[in-house]
Amino acid sequence: MTATRDRLFLLRPDWIDQDRPWFCMACAAVEGFLGYYPKVRDALDIVYLPYERPRHPMVGLLGEAHQNLPALVLAEPF
C-alpha cells in the first residue's frame, strides 16, 4: 500500500538524555519553517518519532541504515 501524501518524519521535541531535556536542531529548524508556511504543514503527513532506535516506521520504509531524522518520504517518486 502506498501513501497518498508525502510524509515528514521528525523527532519528538520532548526526549530526555542523561537526565536532561534535548531537542534535534535540524527538526526544530524544520518546525520553524513549517510555522512560517502553514500550507506546507497542511500538505504533509507529519509523524513524530521517539529518539530511541530502531525507529520502526523508518526501518520499514527505508531500511535500518536510514533512520536519521528529519526525513521526507515522498508519496510518489519522481
ABEGO torsion letter per residue (X at the ends): XBBABBBBBBBBAABBBGGBBBBBAAAAAAAAAAAABAAAAAABBBBBBBABOBBAAAAAAAEAABABOBBBBBABBX
